[in-house]
Amino acid sequence: MNDSDLGLLEVDQLSFAYGVIEAVKDLSFSVSRGEVFGLLGPNGSGKSTVVRLLSRVLTPHGGRVSFAGRDLGTYSREELARQIAVVPQETAIELPFSVLEVVLMGRSPHLGRFGFERAEDLAVAHRVMEQTGVSELATREIHELSGGERQRVILARALAQQPRMLLLDEPTAFLDIKHQVEVYDLIKALSRQNGLTVVAILHDLNLAALYCDRLALLKSGHRFCLGTPEQVLTYTNIKAVYETEVYIGLNDLTGKVHILPLDAATRQRLEAERQDRG
């Protein structure tokens, strides 16, 4: 990444409240082109609200979001859909569309006035289905698929938009470990090879350590800390934000931080040892 690529996404003093409940408070960070940026934090820390603000589902009550040097609010819906794609944790599709039809929905921001798919649109759809491992499901109805298969189709639909940035809200929550790794391997490869920028909400701290370039750890809507996985995923930070004891080590194979939860008996033993030393 060179200096001209820095700050594709700029978030400056962002705030939002649901009524009297402040969900995001004076949040600031920037994301570089081609970076995989993770948003971490316990339930209720404001992560999903941030994604809704970045996708303009919600309008900030304070602060500013800019994308490619331009205020996010100045983009038309169609312009924004060509720049940013969203993969939510769950997607409701009421009608019995085929997998190919669902993926082709991602081409709508690129279609002409009459909205007919061209050969180019079909080629893009087949390419992203191949990338996400759903090509063999092309003629199946979306409602016939398992939760994991359906989520990979939704990822393919987002990639069919050919966005510059992908917003992911726990995209692998319903996938088994094999498909979790395959999805994040694909996302990482696209960021490295195609310059795709990714902002992802993750609850799995080990996946965050393995795949993210940088992390923002949120607590009660505030940015608690920001940095590389090694800087953010420390015992002190995790204890303060998640309010539980964990074991943190180094994975010998990957060289990445590795986090394990501890059961009640171990937590009680550690507390007893601290009191004895105190």
LUMKOL-48413 format. One record per residue (C-alpha): residue in one letter; z, y, x. Coordinates in Angstrom, 3 decimals, m for minus. Layout:
BEGIN
<code->A | up->Z | north->Y | east->X>
...
This chain:
BEGIN
<code->M | up->0.000 | north->0.000 | east->0.000>
<code->N | up->m0.883 | north->3.427 | east->1.355>
<code->D | up->0.458 | north->6.827 | east->0.386>
<code->S | up->m2.346 | north->7.492 | east->m2.110>
<code->D | up->m1.214 | north->4.450 | east->m4.115>
<code->L | up->2.386 | north->5.580 | east->m4.507>
<code->G | up->3.831 | north->6.624 | east->m7.840>
<code->L | up->1.317 | north->5.146 | east->m10.282>
<code->L | up->4.211 | north->5.217 | east->m12.771>
<code->E | up->6.817 | north->7.979 | east->m12.595>
<code->V | up->9.923 | north->7.942 | east->m14.782>
<code->D | up->11.978 | north->11.127 | east->m14.565>
<code->Q | up->15.368 | north->11.614 | east->m16.259>
<code->L | up->14.351 | north->9.447 | east->m19.217>
<code->S | up->16.723 | north->9.359 | east->m22.201>
<code->F | up->16.640 | north->7.774 | east->m25.638>
<code->A | up->19.194 | north->7.153 | east->m28.390>
<code->Y | up->19.262 | north->5.085 | east->m31.567>
<code->G | up->21.145 | north->7.524 | east->m33.756>
<code->V | up->24.389 | north->8.269 | east->m31.915>
<code->I | up->24.020 | north->5.260 | east->m29.616>
<code->E | up->22.569 | north->6.235 | east->m26.249>
<code->A | up->20.358 | north->3.359 | east->m25.074>
<code->V | up->18.830 | north->5.004 | east->m21.975>
<code->K | up->20.457 | north->7.868 | east->m20.094>
<code->D | up->18.817 | north->10.018 | east->m17.410>
<code->L | up->16.866 | north->7.089 | east->m15.966>
<code->S | up->14.544 | north->7.745 | east->m13.025>
<code->F | up->12.352 | north->5.466 | east->m10.908>
<code->S | up->8.764 | north->5.194 | east->m9.694>
<code->V | up->6.476 | north->2.179 | east->m9.389>
<code->S | up->3.657 | north->1.921 | east->m6.852>
<code->R | up->0.192 | north->0.539 | east->m7.452>
<code->G | up->0.184 | north->m3.243 | east->m6.982>
<code->E | up->3.971 | north->m3.497 | east->m7.064>
<code->V | up->5.940 | north->m6.088 | east->m9.030>
<code->F | up->8.949 | north->m4.125 | east->m10.265>
<code->G | up->11.818 | north->m5.859 | east->m12.061>
<code->L | up->14.224 | north->m4.439 | east->m14.647>
<code->L | up->17.534 | north->m6.302 | east->m14.664>
<code->G | up->20.771 | north->m5.935 | east->m16.557>
<code->P | up->22.960 | north->m7.616 | east->m19.160>
<code->N | up->22.184 | north->m7.616 | east->m22.880>
<code->G | up->22.366 | north->m4.101 | east->m24.268>
<code->S | up->21.734 | north->m2.397 | east->m20.930>
<code->G | up->18.556 | north->m0.677 | east->m22.171>
<code->K | up->15.813 | north->m2.823 | east->m20.604>
<code->S | up->13.751 | north->m3.450 | east->m23.743>
<code->T | up->14.101 | north->0.185 | east->m24.775>
<code->V | up->12.634 | north->1.208 | east->m21.411>
<code->V | up->9.601 | north->m1.042 | east->m21.979>
<code->R | up->9.112 | north->0.435 | east->m25.464>
<code->L | up->9.238 | north->3.913 | east->m23.959>
<code->L | up->6.756 | north->2.990 | east->m21.222>
<code->S | up->4.363 | north->1.528 | east->m23.813>
<code->R | up->4.869 | north->4.571 | east->m26.074>
<code->V | up->6.202 | north->2.534 | east->m28.967>
<code->L | up->9.137 | north->4.946 | east->m28.706>
<code->T | up->9.057 | north->8.632 | east->m27.793>
<code->P | up->11.640 | north->9.851 | east->m25.247>
<code->H | up->14.373 | north->12.178 | east->m26.455>
<code->G | up->14.578 | north->13.593 | east->m22.953>
<code->G | up->12.838 | north->13.341 | east->m19.618>
<code->R | up->9.260 | north->12.463 | east->m18.817>
<code->V | up->7.026 | north->9.462 | east->m18.114>
<code->S | up->3.752 | north->9.933 | east->m16.258>
<code->F | up->1.060 | north->7.397 | east->m15.469>
<code->A | up->m1.584 | north->8.044 | east->m12.794>
<code->G | up->m0.382 | north->11.624 | east->m12.528>
<code->R | up->m0.723 | north->12.316 | east->m16.250>
<code->D | up->1.936 | north->12.661 | east->m18.936>
<code->L | up->2.037 | north->9.438 | east->m20.949>
<code->G | up->2.045 | north->11.379 | east->m24.208>
<code->T | up->m1.400 | north->12.847 | east->m23.508>
<code->Y | up->m3.165 | north->9.456 | east->m23.619>
<code->S | up->m4.857 | north->8.387 | east->m26.827>
<code->R | up->m3.911 | north->4.927 | east->m28.078>
<code->E | up->m7.271 | north->3.541 | east->m26.965>
<code->E | up->m7.007 | north->5.143 | east->m23.513>
<code->L | up->m3.496 | north->3.811 | east->m23.068>
<code->A | up->m4.558 | north->0.275 | east->m24.064>
<code->R | up->m7.146 | north->0.350 | east->m21.267>
<code->Q | up->m4.430 | north->1.288 | east->m18.799>
<code->I | up->m1.312 | north->m0.596 | east->m19.905>
<code->A | up->m0.904 | north->m4.018 | east->m21.542>
<code->V | up->2.312 | north->m5.442 | east->m22.964>
<code->V | up->3.531 | north->m9.032 | east->m23.157>
<code->P | up->6.549 | north->m9.124 | east->m25.511>
<code->Q | up->9.073 | north->m11.930 | east->m25.626>
<code->E | up->7.773 | north->m12.997 | east->m29.036>
<code->T | up->4.552 | north->m12.142 | east->m30.890>
<code->A | up->3.978 | north->m12.673 | east->m34.611>
<code->I | up->0.395 | north->m13.627 | east->m35.531>
<code->E | up->0.143 | north->m14.225 | east->m39.259>
<code->L | up->m3.447 | north->m15.442 | east->m39.672>
<code->P | up->m4.776 | north->m18.774 | east->m38.287>
<code->F | up->m6.845 | north->m17.308 | east->m35.448>
<code->S | up->m8.152 | north->m19.578 | east->m32.712>
<code->V | up->m6.908 | north->m19.119 | east->m29.149>
<code->L | up->m10.253 | north->m17.600 | east->m28.124>
<code->E | up->m10.081 | north->m15.142 | east->m31.023>
<code->V | up->m6.558 | north->m14.085 | east->m30.025>
<code->V | up->m7.580 | north->m13.548 | east->m26.405>
<code->L | up->m10.637 | north->m11.554 | east->m27.488>
<code->M | up->m8.301 | north->m9.175 | east->m29.321>
<code->G | up->m7.414 | north->m7.905 | east->m25.866>
<code->R | up->m10.979 | north->m6.633 | east->m25.515>
<code->S | up->m10.712 | north->m4.209 | east->m28.465>
<code->P | up->m10.023 | north->m1.116 | east->m26.278>
<code->H | up->m13.313 | north->m1.801 | east->m24.452>
<code->L | up->m15.561 | north->m2.455 | east->m27.447>
<code->G | up->m18.142 | north->0.011 | east->m28.665>
<code->R | up->m18.268 | north->1.832 | east->m31.986>
<code->F | up->m19.115 | north->m1.277 | east->m34.013>
<code->G | up->m16.540 | north->m3.498 | east->m32.276>
<code->F | up->m18.756 | north->m6.493 | east->m31.569>
<code->E | up->m17.963 | north->m8.657 | east->m28.564>
<code->R | up->m20.610 | north->m8.762 | east->m25.880>
<code->A | up->m21.360 | north->m11.386 | east->m23.262>
<code->E | up->m19.167 | north->m9.426 | east->m20.842>
<code->D | up->m16.199 | north->m9.596 | east->m23.232>
<code->L | up->m16.580 | north->m13.361 | east->m23.651>
<code->A | up->m16.807 | north->m13.781 | east->m19.873>
<code->V | up->m13.570 | north->m11.826 | east->m19.382>
<code->A | up->m11.843 | north->m13.861 | east->m22.094>
<code->H | up->m12.874 | north->m17.186 | east->m20.565>
<code->R | up->m11.821 | north->m16.027 | east->m17.100>
<code->V | up->m8.305 | north->m15.019 | east->m18.148>
<code->M | up->m7.911 | north->m18.205 | east->m20.205>
<code->E | up->m8.751 | north->m20.169 | east->m17.084>
<code->Q | up->m6.255 | north->m18.129 | east->m15.063>
<code->T | up->m3.466 | north->m18.736 | east->m17.568>
<code->G | up->m4.262 | north->m22.414 | east->m18.099>
<code->V | up->m5.224 | north->m22.235 | east->m21.784>
<code->S | up->m8.986 | north->m22.860 | east->m21.582>
<code->E | up->m8.637 | north->m26.320 | east->m23.090>
<code->L | up->m6.906 | north->m24.753 | east->m26.108>
<code->A | up->m9.736 | north->m22.302 | east->m26.872>
<code->T | up->m10.671 | north->m23.781 | east->m30.272>
<code->R | up->m7.109 | north->m24.584 | east->m31.383>
<code->E | up->m5.369 | north->m22.432 | east->m33.983>
<code->I | up->m2.613 | north->m20.300 | east->m32.482>
<code->H | up->m0.084 | north->m21.721 | east->m34.994>
<code->E | up->m0.698 | north->m25.266 | east->m33.722>
<code->L | up->0.594 | north->m24.449 | east->m30.247>
<code->S | up->4.026 | north->m24.846 | east->m28.745>
<code->G | up->6.035 | north->m21.723 | east->m27.955>
<code->G | up->5.167 | north->m21.992 | east->m24.274>
<code->E | up->1.455 | north->m22.454 | east->m24.921>
<code->R | up->1.438 | north->m19.532 | east->m27.331>
<code->Q | up->3.117 | north->m17.264 | east->m24.780>
<code->R | up->0.465 | north->m18.079 | east->m22.175>
<code->V | up->m2.200 | north->m17.156 | east->m24.737>
<code->I | up->m0.477 | north->m13.804 | east->m25.287>
<code->L | up->m0.464 | north->m13.240 | east->m21.520>
<code->A | up->m4.188 | north->m14.042 | east->m21.467>
<code->R | up->m4.761 | north->m11.517 | east->m24.272>
<code->A | up->m2.962 | north->m8.844 | east->m22.234>
<code->L | up->m4.995 | north->m9.640 | east->m19.116>
<code->A | up->m8.187 | north->m9.436 | east->m21.195>
<code->Q | up->m7.444 | north->m5.716 | east->m21.610>
<code->Q | up->m8.069 | north->m5.450 | east->m17.840>
<code->P | up->m5.120 | north->m3.073 | east->m17.529>
<code->R | up->m3.910 | north->m1.253 | east->m14.453>
<code->M | up->m0.292 | north->m2.016 | east->m15.399>
<code->L | up->1.322 | north->m4.950 | east->m17.170>
<code->L | up->4.640 | north->m4.575 | east->m19.019>
<code->L | up->6.462 | north->m7.886 | east->m19.412>
<code->D | up->9.486 | north->m8.404 | east->m21.653>
<code->E | up->10.894 | north->m11.755 | east->m20.530>
<code->P | up->7.436 | north->m13.363 | east->m20.659>
<code->T | up->8.599 | north->m16.822 | east->m19.563>
<code->A | up->11.692 | north->m17.093 | east->m21.760>
<code->F | up->10.247 | north->m20.061 | east->m23.686>
<code->L | up->8.450 | north->m21.781 | east->m20.812>
<code->D | up->9.587 | north->m24.768 | east->m18.782>
<code->I | up->10.173 | north->m24.303 | east->m15.069>
<code->K | up->6.664 | north->m25.464 | east->m14.096>
<code->H | up->4.976 | north->m22.902 | east->m16.336>
<code->Q | up->7.480 | north->m20.190 | east->m15.408>
<code->V | up->6.472 | north->m20.531 | east->m11.775>
<code->E | up->2.764 | north->m20.744 | east->m12.631>
<code->V | up->2.928 | north->m17.523 | east->m14.683>
<code->Y | up->4.754 | north->m15.590 | east->m11.985>
<code->D | up->2.514 | north->m17.027 | east->m9.258>
<code->L | up->m0.465 | north->m15.695 | east->m11.243>
<code->I | up->1.164 | north->m12.299 | east->m11.791>
<code->K | up->2.022 | north->m11.995 | east->m8.105>
<code->A | up->m1.518 | north->m13.001 | east->m7.075>
<code->L | up->m3.054 | north->m10.428 | east->m9.435>
<code->S | up->m0.795 | north->m7.727 | east->m8.034>
<code->R | up->m1.764 | north->m8.594 | east->m4.470>
<code->Q | up->m5.468 | north->m9.292 | east->m4.951>
<code->N | up->m6.408 | north->m6.905 | east->m7.768>
<code->G | up->m3.799 | north->m4.175 | east->m7.373>
<code->L | up->m2.281 | north->m4.932 | east->m10.803>
<code->T | up->1.016 | north->m3.109 | east->m11.231>
<code->V | up->3.739 | north->m5.040 | east->m13.048>
<code->V | up->6.994 | north->m3.914 | east->m14.640>
<code->A | up->8.943 | north->m6.942 | east->m15.850>
<code->I | up->12.223 | north->m7.484 | east->m17.664>
<code->L | up->13.905 | north->m10.572 | east->m16.259>
<code->H | up->17.175 | north->m12.308 | east->m17.059>
<code->D | up->16.657 | north->m14.986 | east->m14.406>
<code->L | up->17.984 | north->m13.369 | east->m11.229>
<code->N | up->16.453 | north->m16.064 | east->m9.038>
<code->L | up->12.956 | north->m15.440 | east->m10.393>
<code->A | up->13.551 | north->m11.724 | east->m9.821>
<code->A | up->14.551 | north->m12.390 | east->m6.213>
<code->L | up->11.560 | north->m14.652 | east->m5.649>
<code->Y | up->8.771 | north->m12.554 | east->m7.166>
<code->C | up->9.768 | north->m8.884 | east->m7.401>
<code->D | up->9.125 | north->m6.329 | east->m4.674>
<code->R | up->11.829 | north->m4.010 | east->m5.966>
<code->L | up->14.442 | north->m4.080 | east->m8.713>
<code->A | up->16.283 | north->m1.606 | east->m10.907>
<code->L | up->19.652 | north->m2.881 | east->m12.101>
<code->L | up->20.739 | north->m1.213 | east->m15.357>
<code->K | up->24.183 | north->m0.891 | east->m16.869>
<code->S | up->24.809 | north->0.792 | east->m20.240>
<code->G | up->21.477 | north->2.599 | east->m20.078>
<code->H | up->22.065 | north->4.001 | east->m16.601>
<code->R | up->20.413 | north->2.992 | east->m13.348>
<code->F | up->23.225 | north->1.264 | east->m11.485>
<code->C | up->21.176 | north->0.648 | east->m8.336>
<code->L | up->17.594 | north->0.431 | east->m7.107>
<code->G | up->16.048 | north->m1.336 | east->m4.127>
<code->T | up->14.724 | north->m4.589 | east->m2.753>
<code->P | up->16.101 | north->m7.865 | east->m4.150>
<code->E | up->18.295 | north->m8.187 | east->m1.058>
<code->Q | up->19.729 | north->m4.701 | east->m1.612>
<code->V | up->20.285 | north->m5.084 | east->m5.349>
<code->L | up->21.316 | north->m8.708 | east->m5.778>
<code->T | up->24.636 | north->m8.550 | east->m3.969>
<code->Y | up->27.937 | north->m10.051 | east->m5.050>
<code->T | up->29.459 | north->m6.596 | east->m5.542>
<code->N | up->26.593 | north->m5.314 | east->m7.727>
<code->I | up->26.341 | north->m8.426 | east->m9.890>
<code->K | up->30.110 | north->m8.608 | east->m10.383>
<code->A | up->30.232 | north->m4.939 | east->m11.413>
<code->V | up->27.275 | north->m5.087 | east->m13.832>
<code->Y | up->27.521 | north->m8.600 | east->m15.321>
<code->E | up->31.316 | north->m8.801 | east->m15.056>
<code->T | up->31.367 | north->m12.397 | east->m13.873>
<code->E | up->31.764 | north->m14.295 | east->m10.627>
<code->V | up->28.662 | north->m15.749 | east->m8.943>
<code->Y | up->27.800 | north->m17.557 | east->m5.755>
<code->I | up->25.166 | north->m15.837 | east->m3.635>
<code->G | up->23.421 | north->m17.578 | east->m0.785>
<code->L | up->20.090 | north->m17.678 | east->0.985>
<code->N | up->17.380 | north->m20.159 | east->0.039>
<code->D | up->16.424 | north->m21.928 | east->3.270>
<code->L | up->12.866 | north->m22.595 | east->2.071>
<code->T | up->11.947 | north->m19.167 | east->0.681>
<code->G | up->14.278 | north->m16.939 | east->2.659>
<code->K | up->15.172 | north->m15.225 | east->m0.629>
<code->V | up->18.558 | north->m14.511 | east->m2.182>
<code->H | up->19.783 | north->m17.332 | east->m4.416>
<code->I | up->22.345 | north->m16.763 | east->m7.197>
<code->L | up->24.395 | north->m19.406 | east->m9.002>
<code->P | up->26.862 | north->m18.897 | east->m11.870>
<code->L | up->30.362 | north->m20.327 | east->m11.527>
<code->D | up->32.265 | north->m22.223 | east->m14.195>
<code->A | up->35.655 | north->m21.174 | east->m15.552>
<code->A | up->37.635 | north->m23.542 | east->m13.322>
<code->T | up->35.995 | north->m22.187 | east->m10.169>
<code->R | up->36.451 | north->m18.580 | east->m11.292>
<code->Q | up->40.143 | north->m19.231 | east->m11.960>
<code->R | up->40.579 | north->m20.875 | east->m8.552>
<code->L | up->38.952 | north->m17.929 | east->m6.795>
<code->E | up->41.188 | north->m15.490 | east->m8.671>
<code->A | up->44.264 | north->m17.506 | east->m7.745>
<code->E | up->43.231 | north->m17.499 | east->m4.088>
<code->R | up->42.796 | north->m13.726 | east->m4.169>
<code->Q | up->46.245 | north->m13.257 | east->m5.661>
<code->D | up->47.756 | north->m15.533 | east->m3.010>
<code->R | up->46.106 | north->m13.462 | east->m0.258>
<code->G | up->47.212 | north->m10.245 | east->m1.937>
